[in-house]
Amino acid sequence: MKKIFLTGATGVMGMEGMKEIVKRPKDYRLTVLARPSKKNKKKLKIFIDRGVDVIWGDLLDKDSIDKGVQQADIVLHVGGMVSPQADWNPDKTIKINVGSIINIVDSVKRLNPDAKVVYIGSVAQYGSYEVPYHWGECGDLMSPAIFDAYAFSKVEAERILVTSGIKHWVSLRQTGILHSGLLLKSSDPISFHVPIRGVLEWITAEDSGRLLERICRDNVPDEFWNNFYNIGGGKNFRLTNYEFESKILKAIGCPPPEKIFETKWFATKNFHGCWFKDSDILDDILHYREDIDPEQYFHIMKSKTPWYFKLAPLVPAMVIKAFMRKVAEKNFLGPLSWLNNENKEKIDVAFGSIDGWENIPDWDRIDLSRPNDNNPPATNKLLMNKDSVFEVVKERGGDVSNDIDDDLNPEKLFDVTCCLGHKFKLNAKALIAGGHWCPECMKINCKI
């Protein structure tokens, strides 16, 4: 029986993964880490009754991590701070997301070096992709958006894992997860950080859960490990942000975006989101997608919402619009609050300039056409060799130590100096396959 240690069990992806794992009690013994809150104890009771072991602790408690890691065959590290909490608590987000992987790496190397570690990264690591340059893939340079502490924390945590020397690891960069709880986040101003014509390749919560269970199976090929993959729902779930808003509003009976939002409430820049060139690779290996129709899934989401969402069709558009304006005006994160408070730095980042904001077209003139959705071929095909290392480092304006063997070990660390003189260590796997670069420059660029 395979022993699994899961963090983040009470979150969306972790909960769905737990549901899948407990369906196979003869194959798995599951231990989860959870904070001992009333809410978590209520959530986990049904799973405890089905034989799941719970370590009541947190990600920064080394003893809790040690308990989970020491007997595990596979560590599924799903836990951490995510949006919107991450946007309101940037320092705490970095502390937890980076600190947790440090603890896990330390525990694995010290107590259980044969354990396999699955790290759940994020599409946020890629930063802002603007149409018509809206396709991303593993190997693209990690370039988090400005002020995005969450994205910075996910890149840094991934780098720590990949350069740790652990025998078996994999990083799965998760996209936006479709689940009924998304509707509850509509009252958070980060909803307006998303450009109207931006794109995202979504995935369902259920597909994410199946993915976690499939990774634990015995038939996962050895070559799957020690690599990076993008998690996405595939072609049918590649939507523009306008399409997403339109579909979800229609499903719950609300008026369309044109009736309840103004175009000038939405940022036009500096938010993560892309369609993946290579997300089919992961499904080809693990076969986790249900291939449900997106329209059908939005109606499933509606059926799981609280009762008061069923009253949405009765609320006049002008009332909803007045409420959403208040959301966009919320201090600190609301784009309209940056304009009201003349926060030039935030305005420049979100709109390019005050002129950029003033020139945003109204709904009758804005371009809502769907960008090119013909999946282009993957382009990051560099071989994992010495020449490729020097090529990538030179392209990024840095220098690399000359003590790299001709028969390159992709996991072996070497010294790198960036164009600003920062010194750091990488290996070929992180540099070429992962798109990693200078952590100090990333921190500066993110304004963290």
MARFI-956754 format. One record per residue (C-alpha): x, y, z. Coordinates in steps of 0.25 Angstrom, whole numbers, padded with zeros to 4 digits, always signed. Last residue first. Layout:
<margus>
XYZ;...
</margus>
This chain:
<margus>
+0035+0172-0014;+0036+0181-0025;+0033+0170-0035;+0045+0174-0043;+0054+0175-0031;+0050+0162-0026;+0052+0156-0040;+0066+0162-0040;+0070+0156-0027;+0064+0142-0031;+0073+0142-0044;+0068+0132-0054;+0058+0121-0056;+0052+0116-0069;+0049+0102-0064;+0054+0093-0075;+0066+0102-0078;+0070+0108-0065;+0064+0099-0055;+0068+0086-0062;+0082+0092-0065;+0085+0095-0051;+0085+0108-0043;+0093+0115-0033;+0093+0130-0030;+0102+0143-0032;+0096+0156-0034;+0105+0165-0043;+0094+0173-0050;+0096+0165-0063;+0094+0152-0055;+0105+0143-0050;+0103+0128-0050;+0110+0117-0042;+0107+0103-0045;+0098+0092-0039;+0097+0078-0044;+0083+0073-0047;+0085+0074-0062;+0098+0065-0061;+0105+0070-0073;+0114+0061-0081;+0123+0073-0085;+0125+0076-0070;+0122+0090-0066;+0134+0097-0058;+0133+0109-0067;+0125+0117-0057;+0113+0124-0064;+0112+0139-0068;+0099+0147-0071;+0093+0155-0081;+0080+0147-0083;+0084+0142-0096;+0098+0138-0091;+0092+0130-0080;+0083+0123-0090;+0094+0120-0100;+0104+0115-0089;+0094+0105-0083;+0090+0100-0097;+0105+0098-0101;+0107+0089-0088;+0095+0080-0091;+0080+0079-0088;+0075+0080-0102;+0067+0093-0105;+0053+0090-0110;+0046+0102-0105;+0037+0104-0117;+0025+0096-0114;+0016+0096-0127;+0005+0106-0128;-0009+0103-0123;-0019+0110-0133;-0026+0119-0123;-0023+0133-0130;-0029+0144-0122;-0044+0144-0119;-0050+0158-0123;-0054+0167-0112;-0048+0180-0117;-0054+0191-0109;-0063+0201-0117;-0077+0199-0112;-0072+0194-0098;-0065+0207-0096;-0050+0209-0101;-0039+0211-0091;-0033+0225-0094;-0034+0231-0080;-0027+0219-0074;-0015+0220-0084;-0015+0235-0082;-0013+0232-0067;-0001+0223-0070;+0002+0209-0075;-0011+0204-0069;-0008+0194-0057;+0006+0198-0055;+0005+0212-0058;-0007+0214-0049;+0000+0206-0038;+0012+0215-0038;+0003+0228-0040;-0006+0225-0028;-0015+0237-0030;-0024+0234-0019;-0036+0233-0027;-0029+0226-0038;-0022+0216-0029;-0036+0214-0022;-0042+0211-0036;-0033+0200-0038;-0037+0193-0025;-0026+0187-0017;-0022+0197-0006;-0036+0203-0004;-0048+0197-0010;-0053+0205-0022;-0054+0193-0031;-0063+0186-0021;-0072+0199-0019;-0073+0199-0034;-0078+0185-0034;-0089+0188-0024;-0094+0200-0033;-0094+0190-0045;-0102+0180-0038;-0112+0190-0034;-0113+0196-0048;-0114+0182-0054;-0127+0179-0046;-0127+0168-0036;-0137+0157-0039;-0128+0148-0048;-0118+0148-0036;-0128+0141-0026;-0121+0127-0029;-0108+0133-0024;-0115+0134-0010;-0116+0119-0009;-0101+0117-0008;-0095+0112-0021;-0093+0097-0025;-0104+0097-0036;-0097+0109-0042;-0084+0101-0043;-0091+0090-0050;-0097+0101-0060;-0083+0106-0063;-0078+0091-0065;-0089+0089-0076;-0084+0102-0083;-0069+0097-0082;-0073+0083-0088;-0066+0072-0080;-0053+0066-0085;-0052+0058-0072;-0037+0061-0072;-0027+0052-0064;-0020+0044-0074;-0007+0043-0067;+0004+0044-0078;-0005+0049-0090;-0011+0059-0080;+0002+0064-0076;+0006+0067-0090;-0007+0073-0094;-0003+0085-0085;+0008+0089-0096;+0005+0101-0104;-0002+0107-0091;-0012+0119-0092;-0007+0130-0084;-0011+0138-0071;-0003+0147-0061;-0007+0161-0059;+0001+0173-0062;-0007+0181-0072;-0021+0186-0076;-0027+0188-0062;-0042+0187-0062;-0051+0198-0056;-0049+0206-0069;-0058+0196-0077;-0070+0199-0068;-0077+0187-0062;-0092+0183-0060;-0099+0184-0073;-0087+0181-0082;-0083+0169-0074;-0096+0162-0077;-0108+0162-0068;-0108+0151-0057;-0115+0138-0058;-0105+0129-0051;-0100+0122-0064;-0101+0135-0072;-0091+0142-0062;-0081+0130-0063;-0081+0130-0078;-0080+0145-0080;-0069+0146-0070;-0061+0135-0076;-0063+0140-0090;-0058+0154-0086;-0046+0147-0079;-0043+0140-0092;-0045+0126-0091;-0036+0113-0093;-0045+0102-0087;-0048+0095-0099;-0034+0094-0104;-0028+0088-0092;-0032+0088-0077;-0018+0092-0072;-0007+0088-0063;+0007+0092-0069;+0018+0082-0067;+0032+0083-0061;+0042+0071-0060;+0050+0062-0050;+0040+0051-0051;+0031+0047-0063;+0043+0039-0068;+0041+0028-0058;+0027+0025-0064;+0014+0026-0055;+0009+0012-0055;+0010+0010-0040;-0001+0021-0037;+0001+0033-0029;+0002+0043-0040;-0012+0038-0044;-0018+0043-0031;-0013+0057-0032;-0018+0058-0046;-0032+0053-0042;-0033+0064-0033;-0029+0075-0043;-0039+0069-0053;-0050+0070-0042;-0047+0085-0039;-0048+0088-0054;-0037+0094-0062;-0036+0108-0068;-0027+0113-0080;-0026+0128-0078;-0027+0140-0087;-0026+0155-0086;-0036+0163-0094;-0043+0169-0081;-0030+0170-0074;-0031+0164-0060;-0028+0173-0048;-0043+0176-0047;-0046+0163-0040;-0034+0166-0030;-0045+0176-0024;-0051+0164-0016;-0067+0163-0016;-0066+0154-0028;-0059+0144-0019;-0071+0137-0015;-0074+0133-0030;-0061+0126-0030;-0065+0117-0019;-0073+0109-0029;-0061+0103-0035;-0053+0105-0048;-0038+0105-0045;-0028+0115-0051;-0015+0109-0056;-0006+0100-0048;+0009+0099-0051;+0012+0084-0048;+0027+0083-0042;+0032+0069-0041;+0042+0063-0031;+0050+0050-0030;+0064+0049-0024;+0065+0062-0016;+0077+0070-0020;+0071+0083-0015;+0072+0091-0028;+0058+0088-0033;+0052+0089-0019;+0058+0103-0016;+0055+0108-0030;+0040+0104-0029;+0039+0111-0015;+0045+0124-0022;+0036+0123-0034;+0023+0121-0025;+0027+0132-0015;+0029+0142-0027;+0016+0138-0032;+0009+0141-0019;+0017+0154-0017;+0011+0160-0029;+0015+0174-0028;+0020+0175-0042;+0016+0162-0050;+0024+0150-0049;+0035+0147-0060;+0040+0132-0060;+0046+0131-0074;+0038+0122-0083;+0044+0107-0082;+0030+0101-0079;+0020+0108-0089;+0012+0120-0091;+0003+0126-0102;-0003+0140-0102;+0006+0148-0110;-0005+0155-0118;-0010+0158-0107;-0002+0161-0095;+0005+0151-0086;+0007+0156-0072;+0015+0147-0062;+0020+0133-0064;+0020+0129-0050;+0005+0133-0049;+0002+0120-0056;+0005+0113-0043;+0013+0103-0036;+0008+0090-0029;+0020+0082-0024;+0020+0067-0025;+0031+0061-0016;+0036+0046-0017;+0041+0040-0005;+0054+0033-0006;+0062+0042+0003;+0053+0040+0015;+0058+0046+0028;+0068+0057+0025;+0067+0060+0010;+0052+0059+0011;+0050+0067+0024;+0059+0078+0019;+0052+0079+0005;+0039+0079+0012;+0043+0090+0022;+0049+0099+0011;+0036+0096+0003;+0028+0102+0014;+0036+0114+0017;+0035+0119+0002;+0020+0118+0002;+0018+0122+0016;+0028+0134+0018;+0025+0139+0004;+0010+0139+0006;+0011+0145+0020;+0019+0157+0013;+0008+0158+0002;-0004+0158+0011;-0016+0165+0004;-0011+0159-0010;-0009+0145-0004;-0023+0145+0002;-0029+0147-0012;-0021+0139-0016;-0013+0127-0011;-0005+0124+0002;+0000+0110+0003;-0003+0095+0002;-0002+0086-0011;+0011+0079-0007;+0007+0064-0010;+0018+0056-0003;+0019+0042-0009;+0025+0029-0002;+0022+0036+0011;+0027+0030+0025;+0036+0042+0029;+0029+0053+0021;+0016+0054+0030;+0023+0054+0043;+0034+0063+0039;+0025+0073+0033;+0018+0074+0046;+0031+0075+0054;+0036+0086+0045;+0024+0095+0047;+0024+0105+0036;+0013+0097+0028;+0003+0096+0039;-0001+0086+0050;-0012+0076+0052;-0006+0063+0046;-0019+0056+0040;-0020+0041+0037;-0030+0037+0026;-0038+0025+0030;-0052+0027+0024;-0057+0034+0037;-0045+0043+0036;-0050+0047+0022;-0064+0050+0027;-0058+0058+0039;-0049+0066+0030;-0058+0078+0026;-0063+0080+0041;-0049+0079+0046;-0044+0089+0036;-0055+0099+0040;-0053+0098+0055;-0038+0101+0052;-0027+0091+0055;-0018+0095+0043;-0017+0083+0033;-0007+0073+0029;-0012+0060+0022;-0008+0046+0023;-0014+0036+0013;-0011+0021+0012;-0013+0017-0003;-0016+0005-0011;-0027-0003-0004;-0034+0010+0000;-0036+0014-0014;-0047+0024-0014;-0040+0031-0003;-0030+0036-0013;-0041+0043-0022;-0047+0051-0011;-0034+0055-0005;-0030+0060-0019;-0043+0069-0019;-0040+0074-0005;-0025+0077-0009;-0029+0085-0022;-0040+0093-0015;-0033+0095-0001;-0035+0087+0011;-0024+0077+0008;-0014+0087+0006;-0003+0077+0009;-0004+0063+0005;+0005+0051+0010;+0003+0038+0003;+0007+0024+0007;+0006+0013-0004;+0000+0000+0000;
</margus>
